[in-house]
Amino acid sequence: MAGKNDSCSVGSSLTYLTCLMDKWEEWIDLDNLEDYLNYANYLLWLFTPLIVVFILPFFIVIFLYLSVLFLHVYKRKNELKEAYSNSIWDGARKTLATLWDGHAVIWHDYEIKGLEKIPEEGPALILYYHGALPVDYYYFVCRVLLQRGRNIHSVGDHFLFKIPGFRPLLEVFSVMHGPKEECVKALKKGHLLAISPGGVREAIFSDESYILLWGSRKGFAQVAIDAKVPIIPMFTRNVREGFRSLGAIRLFRWIYETFKIPFLPIYGGFPVKLCTYLGDPIPYDPDLTAPELAEKAKCAIESLIERHQRIPGNIFRALLERFHRRGKED
């Protein structure tokens, strides 16, 4: 800017405007502007994937709330026509199942191996490994409803019933929080019942090594014994690659252990290949004790993991399985 005055004097409007532009160019130093833009572009490229993986899980939450909204609309439409009918929710349940099943196929190429092991009628207790976000179980419930015509009753953690607005969805899909007597009652009525013995702890603190975190829990085994029903083991390949948690961070572990609140970030939403495997049913045996049956069921799920999941899990490999199916034996 050599040869120019330090300040712009008021003259003709064109001269004054030209002077201001010169001052602006001098202030921002256009010689370095390209470097600034390149640096900003680098930061955007660096942090965008990180932002995306923490945003994608919220789409599942949004989808859940849209499901709740649909139930409210459906209820208002049908409550006058079938106000006291027990089957009022059948249409809504199947409609939501169809939407979720579509999401499963499009986003995860979802499959179930061994669906024929789910009985067409009569009770059974289904035990499954709990992912960081158990979308695989949501898909499984919907697929069984659509293809086997059976609504699975589920045992959920108490915190689910405290989430604002979720109760209609939990009721329509028969989610209960126990206790053991209610589980036995549901099975004796001939329903299918699903339990994840690891529960929230497994969801938070398990990782790509797929270790079962059941502790000393054996109440589910006593439920099966009291109801005299078989146990069907279940595992979904790559469920930890779809969504992952930050349970290894000490702060989040301390929060959960102190307040029993599953407050921690979940990241992912990757369109990995998901495939649910059902093992051979473990028949009711009156000679087995609850601890023995619990150990037998645990070994059955660990066997499914060993057969069908490459450990440690890998997100990139799980993505490639959408196109290249050869991995662990199906």
Rosetta blueprint (number, residue, H / E / L):
1 M L
2 A L
3 G L
4 K L
5 N L
6 D L
7 S L
8 C L
9 S L
10 V L
11 G L
12 S L
13 S H
14 L H
15 T H
16 Y H
17 L H
18 T H
19 C H
20 L H
21 M H
22 D H
23 K H
24 W H
25 E H
26 E H
27 W H
28 I H
29 D L
30 L H
31 D H
32 N H
33 L H
34 E H
35 D H
36 Y H
37 L H
38 N H
39 Y H
40 A H
41 N H
42 Y H
43 L H
44 L H
45 W H
46 L H
47 F H
48 T H
49 P H
50 L H
51 I H
52 V H
53 V H
54 F H
55 I H
56 L H
57 P H
58 F H
59 F H
60 I H
61 V H
62 I H
63 F H
64 L H
65 Y H
66 L H
67 S H
68 V H
69 L H
70 F H
71 L H
72 H H
73 V H
74 Y H
75 K H
76 R H
77 K H
78 N H
79 E L
80 L L
81 K L
82 E L
83 A L
84 Y L
85 S L
86 N L
87 S L
88 I L
89 W L
90 D H
91 G H
92 A H
93 R H
94 K H
95 T H
96 L H
97 A H
98 T H
99 L H
100 W H
101 D H
102 G H
103 H H
104 A H
105 V H
106 I H
107 W H
108 H H
109 D L
110 Y L
111 E E
112 I E
113 K E
114 G L
115 L H
116 E H
117 K H
118 I L
119 P L
120 E L
121 E L
122 G L
123 P L
124 A E
125 L E
126 I E
127 L E
128 Y E
129 Y L
130 H L
131 G L
132 A L
133 L L
134 P L
135 V H
136 D H
137 Y H
138 Y H
139 Y H
140 F H
141 V H
142 C H
143 R H
144 V H
145 L H
146 L H
147 Q H
148 R H
149 G L
150 R L
151 N L
152 I L
153 H E
154 S E
155 V E
156 G L
157 D L
158 H H
159 F H
160 L H
161 F H
162 K H
163 I L
164 P L
165 G L
166 F L
167 R H
168 P H
169 L H
170 L H
171 E H
172 V H
173 F L
174 S L
175 V E
176 M E
177 H L
178 G L
179 P L
180 K H
181 E H
182 E H
183 C H
184 V H
185 K H
186 A H
187 L H
188 K H
189 K L
190 G L
191 H L
192 L E
193 L E
194 A E
195 I E
196 S L
197 P L
198 G L
199 G H
200 V H
201 R H
202 E H
203 A H
204 I H
205 F H
206 S L
207 D L
208 E L
209 S L
210 Y L
211 I L
212 L L
213 L L
214 W L
215 G L
216 S L
217 R L
218 K L
219 G H
220 F H
221 A H
222 Q H
223 V H
224 A H
225 I H
226 D H
227 A H
228 K L
229 V L
230 P L
231 I E
232 I E
233 P E
234 M E
235 F E
236 T E
237 R E
238 N L
239 V H
240 R H
241 E H
242 G H
243 F E
244 R E
245 S E
246 L L
247 G L
248 A L
249 I L
250 R H
251 L H
252 F H
253 R H
254 W H
255 I H
256 Y H
257 E H
258 T H
259 F H
260 K L
261 I L
262 P L
263 F L
264 L L
265 P L
266 I E
267 Y E
268 G E
269 G L
270 F L
271 P L
272 V L
273 K L
274 L L
275 C E
276 T E
277 Y E
278 L E
279 G L
280 D L
281 P L
282 I E
283 P L
284 Y L
285 D L
286 P L
287 D L
288 L L
289 T L
290 A H
291 P H
292 E H
293 L H
294 A H
295 E H
296 K H
297 A H
298 K H
299 C H
300 A H
301 I H
302 E H
303 S H
304 L H
305 I H
306 E H
307 R H
308 H H
309 Q L
310 R L
311 I L
312 P L
313 G L
314 N L
315 I H
316 F H
317 R H
318 A H
319 L H
320 L H
321 E L
322 R L
323 F L
324 H L
325 R L
326 R L
327 G L
328 K L
329 E L
330 D L
